[in-house]
Amino acid sequence: MTAHLGTVRTDAAPTPTGPFSQGVRVSGATELVFTAGQAGRNRDTGQMGDAAEQVDWALRNIAAILESAGSSLASVVKLTLYLRDDVTDMAPVNEAYRRHFGERLPARSSVFVSRLKGPDMLVEIEAVGVVE
């Protein structure tokens, strides 16, 4: 059975101010894949950059995990973005995020935390995807 993903939009709740959907409806889904939190670390070099680069690498890492489970970024229905609380410029973070998701945006929560593992870690992301 193929899953169908639909964006939920209502005027009865506030319009999103960032690149995310108010909600995502999944019908016909038989399997979900939940990723562990992924750091924004370059898999090949171990390097971490600024917050936007870390979002890019975390989503690449998540894409690899999802693909190995029969899913993809296009099938992500929920994503949690953990940012160190000193990341104040969200524009580059959201631009990196949009490059990976385009127009089909999953539901997203952004959580600001005082500390992530390691002094260079600014971003950690976890996702829930539908297995197609």
Rosetta constraint file for C-alpha pairs under 8 A:
AtomPair CA 1 CA 28 HARMONIC 6.23 0.50
AtomPair CA 1 CA 29 HARMONIC 7.18 0.50
AtomPair CA 1 CA 30 HARMONIC 7.26 0.50
AtomPair CA 2 CA 28 HARMONIC 6.12 0.50
AtomPair CA 2 CA 29 HARMONIC 6.74 0.50
AtomPair CA 2 CA 132 HARMONIC 6.06 0.50
AtomPair CA 3 CA 26 HARMONIC 6.55 0.50
AtomPair CA 3 CA 27 HARMONIC 5.62 0.50
AtomPair CA 3 CA 28 HARMONIC 4.57 0.50
AtomPair CA 3 CA 29 HARMONIC 4.56 0.50
AtomPair CA 3 CA 30 HARMONIC 7.58 0.50
AtomPair CA 3 CA 130 HARMONIC 7.30 0.50
AtomPair CA 3 CA 132 HARMONIC 6.39 0.50
AtomPair CA 4 CA 25 HARMONIC 7.99 0.50
AtomPair CA 4 CA 26 HARMONIC 5.68 0.50
AtomPair CA 4 CA 27 HARMONIC 5.25 0.50
AtomPair CA 4 CA 28 HARMONIC 6.37 0.50
AtomPair CA 4 CA 29 HARMONIC 7.42 0.50
AtomPair CA 5 CA 24 HARMONIC 6.71 0.50
AtomPair CA 5 CA 25 HARMONIC 5.73 0.50
AtomPair CA 5 CA 26 HARMONIC 4.80 0.50
AtomPair CA 5 CA 27 HARMONIC 6.73 0.50
AtomPair CA 5 CA 75 HARMONIC 7.61 0.50
AtomPair CA 5 CA 77 HARMONIC 7.83 0.50
AtomPair CA 6 CA 24 HARMONIC 5.63 0.50
AtomPair CA 6 CA 25 HARMONIC 5.05 0.50
AtomPair CA 6 CA 26 HARMONIC 6.54 0.50
AtomPair CA 7 CA 21 HARMONIC 6.55 0.50
AtomPair CA 7 CA 22 HARMONIC 7.64 0.50
AtomPair CA 7 CA 23 HARMONIC 6.06 0.50
AtomPair CA 7 CA 24 HARMONIC 4.64 0.50
AtomPair CA 7 CA 25 HARMONIC 6.21 0.50
AtomPair CA 7 CA 104 HARMONIC 7.88 0.50
AtomPair CA 7 CA 106 HARMONIC 7.98 0.50
AtomPair CA 8 CA 21 HARMONIC 6.98 0.50
AtomPair CA 8 CA 22 HARMONIC 6.02 0.50
AtomPair CA 8 CA 23 HARMONIC 4.77 0.50
AtomPair CA 8 CA 24 HARMONIC 5.39 0.50
AtomPair CA 8 CA 25 HARMONIC 6.48 0.50
AtomPair CA 9 CA 21 HARMONIC 7.43 0.50
AtomPair CA 9 CA 22 HARMONIC 6.05 0.50
AtomPair CA 9 CA 23 HARMONIC 7.07 0.50
AtomPair CA 10 CA 15 HARMONIC 8.00 0.50
AtomPair CA 10 CA 22 HARMONIC 7.92 0.50
AtomPair CA 11 CA 15 HARMONIC 7.23 0.50
AtomPair CA 15 CA 22 HARMONIC 7.48 0.50
AtomPair CA 16 CA 20 HARMONIC 6.58 0.50
AtomPair CA 16 CA 21 HARMONIC 6.70 0.50
AtomPair CA 16 CA 22 HARMONIC 6.50 0.50
AtomPair CA 18 CA 94 HARMONIC 7.28 0.50
AtomPair CA 19 CA 94 HARMONIC 6.54 0.50
AtomPair CA 19 CA 97 HARMONIC 7.59 0.50
AtomPair CA 19 CA 98 HARMONIC 6.64 0.50
AtomPair CA 19 CA 105 HARMONIC 6.58 0.50
AtomPair CA 20 CA 105 HARMONIC 5.04 0.50
AtomPair CA 20 CA 106 HARMONIC 5.71 0.50
AtomPair CA 20 CA 107 HARMONIC 5.41 0.50
AtomPair CA 20 CA 108 HARMONIC 5.58 0.50
AtomPair CA 21 CA 105 HARMONIC 5.66 0.50
AtomPair CA 21 CA 106 HARMONIC 5.66 0.50
AtomPair CA 21 CA 107 HARMONIC 4.77 0.50
AtomPair CA 21 CA 108 HARMONIC 7.07 0.50
AtomPair CA 22 CA 107 HARMONIC 5.97 0.50
AtomPair CA 23 CA 106 HARMONIC 7.31 0.50
AtomPair CA 23 CA 107 HARMONIC 5.11 0.50
AtomPair CA 24 CA 77 HARMONIC 5.88 0.50
AtomPair CA 24 CA 78 HARMONIC 7.73 0.50
AtomPair CA 24 CA 106 HARMONIC 6.45 0.50
AtomPair CA 24 CA 107 HARMONIC 6.10 0.50
AtomPair CA 25 CA 77 HARMONIC 7.96 0.50
AtomPair CA 26 CA 77 HARMONIC 7.86 0.50
AtomPair CA 29 CA 130 HARMONIC 6.74 0.50
AtomPair CA 29 CA 131 HARMONIC 7.59 0.50
AtomPair CA 29 CA 132 HARMONIC 7.92 0.50
AtomPair CA 30 CA 131 HARMONIC 7.55 0.50
AtomPair CA 31 CA 130 HARMONIC 6.13 0.50
AtomPair CA 31 CA 131 HARMONIC 5.35 0.50
AtomPair CA 31 CA 132 HARMONIC 7.92 0.50
AtomPair CA 32 CA 128 HARMONIC 6.76 0.50
AtomPair CA 32 CA 129 HARMONIC 5.62 0.50
AtomPair CA 32 CA 130 HARMONIC 4.55 0.50
AtomPair CA 32 CA 131 HARMONIC 5.52 0.50
AtomPair CA 33 CA 66 HARMONIC 7.09 0.50
AtomPair CA 33 CA 69 HARMONIC 7.04 0.50
AtomPair CA 33 CA 71 HARMONIC 7.59 0.50
AtomPair CA 33 CA 128 HARMONIC 5.68 0.50
AtomPair CA 33 CA 129 HARMONIC 5.21 0.50
AtomPair CA 33 CA 130 HARMONIC 6.26 0.50
AtomPair CA 33 CA 131 HARMONIC 6.60 0.50
AtomPair CA 34 CA 126 HARMONIC 7.61 0.50
AtomPair CA 34 CA 127 HARMONIC 5.93 0.50
AtomPair CA 34 CA 128 HARMONIC 4.55 0.50
AtomPair CA 34 CA 129 HARMONIC 6.54 0.50
AtomPair CA 35 CA 62 HARMONIC 6.98 0.50
AtomPair CA 35 CA 65 HARMONIC 7.20 0.50
AtomPair CA 35 CA 66 HARMONIC 7.56 0.50
AtomPair CA 35 CA 126 HARMONIC 5.53 0.50
AtomPair CA 35 CA 127 HARMONIC 5.37 0.50
AtomPair CA 35 CA 128 HARMONIC 6.43 0.50
AtomPair CA 36 CA 126 HARMONIC 5.58 0.50
AtomPair CA 36 CA 127 HARMONIC 7.56 0.50
AtomPair CA 37 CA 124 HARMONIC 5.70 0.50
AtomPair CA 37 CA 125 HARMONIC 5.04 0.50
AtomPair CA 37 CA 126 HARMONIC 4.34 0.50
AtomPair CA 37 CA 127 HARMONIC 7.78 0.50
AtomPair CA 38 CA 58 HARMONIC 5.42 0.50
AtomPair CA 38 CA 59 HARMONIC 7.93 0.50
AtomPair CA 38 CA 61 HARMONIC 6.80 0.50
AtomPair CA 38 CA 62 HARMONIC 6.75 0.50
AtomPair CA 38 CA 124 HARMONIC 5.24 0.50
AtomPair CA 38 CA 125 HARMONIC 5.21 0.50
AtomPair CA 38 CA 126 HARMONIC 6.21 0.50
AtomPair CA 39 CA 54 HARMONIC 7.12 0.50
AtomPair CA 39 CA 57 HARMONIC 7.63 0.50
AtomPair CA 39 CA 58 HARMONIC 5.31 0.50
AtomPair CA 39 CA 121 HARMONIC 7.03 0.50
AtomPair CA 39 CA 123 HARMONIC 6.11 0.50
AtomPair CA 39 CA 124 HARMONIC 4.62 0.50
AtomPair CA 39 CA 125 HARMONIC 6.75 0.50
AtomPair CA 40 CA 48 HARMONIC 6.35 0.50
AtomPair CA 40 CA 53 HARMONIC 7.11 0.50
AtomPair CA 40 CA 54 HARMONIC 3.69 0.50
AtomPair CA 40 CA 55 HARMONIC 5.68 0.50
AtomPair CA 40 CA 56 HARMONIC 6.91 0.50
AtomPair CA 40 CA 57 HARMONIC 4.65 0.50
AtomPair CA 40 CA 58 HARMONIC 4.06 0.50
AtomPair CA 40 CA 59 HARMONIC 7.70 0.50
AtomPair CA 40 CA 61 HARMONIC 7.96 0.50
AtomPair CA 40 CA 121 HARMONIC 7.29 0.50
AtomPair CA 40 CA 122 HARMONIC 7.82 0.50
AtomPair CA 40 CA 123 HARMONIC 6.03 0.50
AtomPair CA 40 CA 124 HARMONIC 6.48 0.50
AtomPair CA 41 CA 46 HARMONIC 5.57 0.50
AtomPair CA 41 CA 47 HARMONIC 5.68 0.50
AtomPair CA 41 CA 48 HARMONIC 4.99 0.50
AtomPair CA 41 CA 49 HARMONIC 8.00 0.50
AtomPair CA 41 CA 54 HARMONIC 6.30 0.50
AtomPair CA 41 CA 57 HARMONIC 5.76 0.50
AtomPair CA 41 CA 58 HARMONIC 6.61 0.50
AtomPair CA 42 CA 46 HARMONIC 4.98 0.50
AtomPair CA 42 CA 47 HARMONIC 5.37 0.50
AtomPair CA 42 CA 48 HARMONIC 6.44 0.50
AtomPair CA 42 CA 57 HARMONIC 5.88 0.50
AtomPair CA 43 CA 61 HARMONIC 7.65 0.50
AtomPair CA 48 CA 53 HARMONIC 7.38 0.50
AtomPair CA 48 CA 54 HARMONIC 6.24 0.50
AtomPair CA 48 CA 120 HARMONIC 6.76 0.50
AtomPair CA 48 CA 121 HARMONIC 7.23 0.50
AtomPair CA 49 CA 53 HARMONIC 5.36 0.50
AtomPair CA 49 CA 54 HARMONIC 5.95 0.50
AtomPair CA 50 CA 54 HARMONIC 6.18 0.50
AtomPair CA 50 CA 122 HARMONIC 7.54 0.50
AtomPair CA 51 CA 55 HARMONIC 6.22 0.50
AtomPair CA 51 CA 87 HARMONIC 7.10 0.50
AtomPair CA 51 CA 92 HARMONIC 7.76 0.50
AtomPair CA 51 CA 93 HARMONIC 6.29 0.50
AtomPair CA 51 CA 122 HARMONIC 5.78 0.50
AtomPair CA 51 CA 123 HARMONIC 6.42 0.50
AtomPair CA 52 CA 56 HARMONIC 6.32 0.50
AtomPair CA 52 CA 92 HARMONIC 5.39 0.50
AtomPair CA 52 CA 93 HARMONIC 4.43 0.50
AtomPair CA 52 CA 94 HARMONIC 7.82 0.50
AtomPair CA 52 CA 95 HARMONIC 7.76 0.50
AtomPair CA 52 CA 96 HARMONIC 5.78 0.50
AtomPair CA 53 CA 57 HARMONIC 6.27 0.50
AtomPair CA 53 CA 96 HARMONIC 7.48 0.50
AtomPair CA 54 CA 58 HARMONIC 5.91 0.50
AtomPair CA 54 CA 122 HARMONIC 7.16 0.50
AtomPair CA 54 CA 123 HARMONIC 6.06 0.50
AtomPair CA 55 CA 59 HARMONIC 6.10 0.50
AtomPair CA 55 CA 93 HARMONIC 6.50 0.50
AtomPair CA 55 CA 96 HARMONIC 6.42 0.50
AtomPair CA 55 CA 97 HARMONIC 6.72 0.50
AtomPair CA 55 CA 123 HARMONIC 6.43 0.50
AtomPair CA 55 CA 124 HARMONIC 7.78 0.50
AtomPair CA 55 CA 125 HARMONIC 7.77 0.50
AtomPair CA 56 CA 60 HARMONIC 6.26 0.50
AtomPair CA 56 CA 96 HARMONIC 5.78 0.50
AtomPair CA 56 CA 97 HARMONIC 7.02 0.50
AtomPair CA 56 CA 100 HARMONIC 7.81 0.50
AtomPair CA 57 CA 61 HARMONIC 6.10 0.50
AtomPair CA 58 CA 62 HARMONIC 6.15 0.50
AtomPair CA 58 CA 123 HARMONIC 7.76 0.50
AtomPair CA 58 CA 124 HARMONIC 6.86 0.50
AtomPair CA 58 CA 125 HARMONIC 6.35 0.50
AtomPair CA 59 CA 63 HARMONIC 5.95 0.50
AtomPair CA 59 CA 97 HARMONIC 7.99 0.50
AtomPair CA 59 CA 100 HARMONIC 7.35 0.50
AtomPair CA 59 CA 125 HARMONIC 7.46 0.50
AtomPair CA 60 CA 64 HARMONIC 6.34 0.50
AtomPair CA 61 CA 65 HARMONIC 6.45 0.50
AtomPair CA 62 CA 66 HARMONIC 6.06 0.50
AtomPair CA 62 CA 73 HARMONIC 7.79 0.50
AtomPair CA 62 CA 126 HARMONIC 7.58 0.50
AtomPair CA 62 CA 127 HARMONIC 7.39 0.50
AtomPair CA 63 CA 67 HARMONIC 5.99 0.50
AtomPair CA 63 CA 72 HARMONIC 5.81 0.50
AtomPair CA 63 CA 73 HARMONIC 5.66 0.50
AtomPair CA 64 CA 68 HARMONIC 6.23 0.50
AtomPair CA 65 CA 69 HARMONIC 6.54 0.50
AtomPair CA 66 CA 70 HARMONIC 6.36 0.50
AtomPair CA 66 CA 71 HARMONIC 4.79 0.50
AtomPair CA 66 CA 72 HARMONIC 5.12 0.50
AtomPair CA 66 CA 73 HARMONIC 7.17 0.50
AtomPair CA 66 CA 129 HARMONIC 7.09 0.50
AtomPair CA 67 CA 71 HARMONIC 4.92 0.50
AtomPair CA 67 CA 72 HARMONIC 5.20 0.50
AtomPair CA 69 CA 131 HARMONIC 7.07 0.50
AtomPair CA 70 CA 131 HARMONIC 5.37 0.50
AtomPair CA 70 CA 132 HARMONIC 6.35 0.50
AtomPair CA 71 CA 75 HARMONIC 6.24 0.50
AtomPair CA 71 CA 129 HARMONIC 6.35 0.50
AtomPair CA 71 CA 130 HARMONIC 6.06 0.50
AtomPair CA 71 CA 131 HARMONIC 4.57 0.50
AtomPair CA 71 CA 132 HARMONIC 5.92 0.50
AtomPair CA 72 CA 76 HARMONIC 6.84 0.50
AtomPair CA 72 CA 129 HARMONIC 7.03 0.50
AtomPair CA 72 CA 131 HARMONIC 7.96 0.50
AtomPair CA 73 CA 100 HARMONIC 7.53 0.50
AtomPair CA 73 CA 101 HARMONIC 6.98 0.50
AtomPair CA 73 CA 129 HARMONIC 7.33 0.50
AtomPair CA 74 CA 101 HARMONIC 6.88 0.50
AtomPair CA 74 CA 104 HARMONIC 7.32 0.50
AtomPair CA 75 CA 129 HARMONIC 5.24 0.50
AtomPair CA 75 CA 130 HARMONIC 5.32 0.50
AtomPair CA 75 CA 131 HARMONIC 7.40 0.50
AtomPair CA 75 CA 132 HARMONIC 7.78 0.50
AtomPair CA 76 CA 106 HARMONIC 6.01 0.50
AtomPair CA 76 CA 127 HARMONIC 6.64 0.50
AtomPair CA 76 CA 128 HARMONIC 5.62 0.50
AtomPair CA 76 CA 129 HARMONIC 3.94 0.50
AtomPair CA 76 CA 130 HARMONIC 6.32 0.50
AtomPair CA 77 CA 106 HARMONIC 4.76 0.50
AtomPair CA 77 CA 107 HARMONIC 6.07 0.50
AtomPair CA 77 CA 127 HARMONIC 7.76 0.50
AtomPair CA 77 CA 128 HARMONIC 5.93 0.50
AtomPair CA 77 CA 129 HARMONIC 5.63 0.50
AtomPair CA 77 CA 130 HARMONIC 7.15 0.50
AtomPair CA 78 CA 106 HARMONIC 5.38 0.50
AtomPair CA 78 CA 107 HARMONIC 4.80 0.50
AtomPair CA 78 CA 108 HARMONIC 5.78 0.50
AtomPair CA 78 CA 127 HARMONIC 5.77 0.50
AtomPair CA 78 CA 128 HARMONIC 5.19 0.50
AtomPair CA 78 CA 129 HARMONIC 7.16 0.50
AtomPair CA 79 CA 106 HARMONIC 6.67 0.50
AtomPair CA 79 CA 107 HARMONIC 6.32 0.50
AtomPair CA 79 CA 108 HARMONIC 4.84 0.50
AtomPair CA 79 CA 109 HARMONIC 6.54 0.50
AtomPair CA 79 CA 125 HARMONIC 7.10 0.50
AtomPair CA 79 CA 126 HARMONIC 5.79 0.50
AtomPair CA 79 CA 127 HARMONIC 4.33 0.50
AtomPair CA 79 CA 128 HARMONIC 6.32 0.50
AtomPair CA 80 CA 108 HARMONIC 5.66 0.50
AtomPair CA 80 CA 109 HARMONIC 4.85 0.50
AtomPair CA 80 CA 110 HARMONIC 5.96 0.50
AtomPair CA 80 CA 111 HARMONIC 7.44 0.50
AtomPair CA 80 CA 125 HARMONIC 5.70 0.50
AtomPair CA 80 CA 126 HARMONIC 5.37 0.50
AtomPair CA 80 CA 127 HARMONIC 6.37 0.50
AtomPair CA 81 CA 108 HARMONIC 7.30 0.50
AtomPair CA 81 CA 109 HARMONIC 6.13 0.50
AtomPair CA 81 CA 110 HARMONIC 4.73 0.50
AtomPair CA 81 CA 111 HARMONIC 6.16 0.50
AtomPair CA 81 CA 123 HARMONIC 7.18 0.50
AtomPair CA 81 CA 124 HARMONIC 6.16 0.50
AtomPair CA 81 CA 125 HARMONIC 4.65 0.50
AtomPair CA 81 CA 126 HARMONIC 6.79 0.50
AtomPair CA 82 CA 110 HARMONIC 5.92 0.50
AtomPair CA 82 CA 111 HARMONIC 4.82 0.50
AtomPair CA 82 CA 112 HARMONIC 5.84 0.50
AtomPair CA 82 CA 113 HARMONIC 6.80 0.50
AtomPair CA 82 CA 123 HARMONIC 5.66 0.50
AtomPair CA 82 CA 124 HARMONIC 5.05 0.50
AtomPair CA 82 CA 125 HARMONIC 5.99 0.50
AtomPair CA 83 CA 87 HARMONIC 6.58 0.50
AtomPair CA 83 CA 110 HARMONIC 7.26 0.50
AtomPair CA 83 CA 111 HARMONIC 6.15 0.50
AtomPair CA 83 CA 112 HARMONIC 4.83 0.50
AtomPair CA 83 CA 113 HARMONIC 6.09 0.50
AtomPair CA 83 CA 122 HARMONIC 5.72 0.50
AtomPair CA 83 CA 123 HARMONIC 4.76 0.50
AtomPair CA 83 CA 124 HARMONIC 6.67 0.50
AtomPair CA 84 CA 112 HARMONIC 5.51 0.50
AtomPair CA 84 CA 113 HARMONIC 4.95 0.50
AtomPair CA 84 CA 114 HARMONIC 5.63 0.50
AtomPair CA 84 CA 115 HARMONIC 6.00 0.50
AtomPair CA 84 CA 116 HARMONIC 6.65 0.50
AtomPair CA 84 CA 121 HARMONIC 7.81 0.50
AtomPair CA 84 CA 122 HARMONIC 5.07 0.50
AtomPair CA 84 CA 123 HARMONIC 6.52 0.50
AtomPair CA 85 CA 112 HARMONIC 4.88 0.50
AtomPair CA 85 CA 113 HARMONIC 5.23 0.50
AtomPair CA 85 CA 114 HARMONIC 5.41 0.50
AtomPair CA 85 CA 115 HARMONIC 7.81 0.50
AtomPair CA 86 CA 114 HARMONIC 7.93 0.50
AtomPair CA 87 CA 122 HARMONIC 7.26 0.50
AtomPair CA 89 CA 93 HARMONIC 7.50 0.50
AtomPair CA 90 CA 94 HARMONIC 5.98 0.50
AtomPair CA 91 CA 95 HARMONIC 6.15 0.50
AtomPair CA 92 CA 96 HARMONIC 6.23 0.50
AtomPair CA 93 CA 97 HARMONIC 6.23 0.50
AtomPair CA 94 CA 98 HARMONIC 6.04 0.50
AtomPair CA 95 CA 99 HARMONIC 6.33 0.50
AtomPair CA 96 CA 100 HARMONIC 6.88 0.50
AtomPair CA 97 CA 101 HARMONIC 6.51 0.50
AtomPair CA 98 CA 102 HARMONIC 5.21 0.50
AtomPair CA 98 CA 103 HARMONIC 7.73 0.50
AtomPair CA 101 CA 105 HARMONIC 5.84 0.50
AtomPair CA 116 CA 121 HARMONIC 5.99 0.50
AtomPair CA 116 CA 122 HARMONIC 6.90 0.50
AtomPair CA 116 CA 123 HARMONIC 7.66 0.50
AtomPair CA 116 CA 124 HARMONIC 7.78 0.50
AtomPair CA 117 CA 121 HARMONIC 6.29 0.50
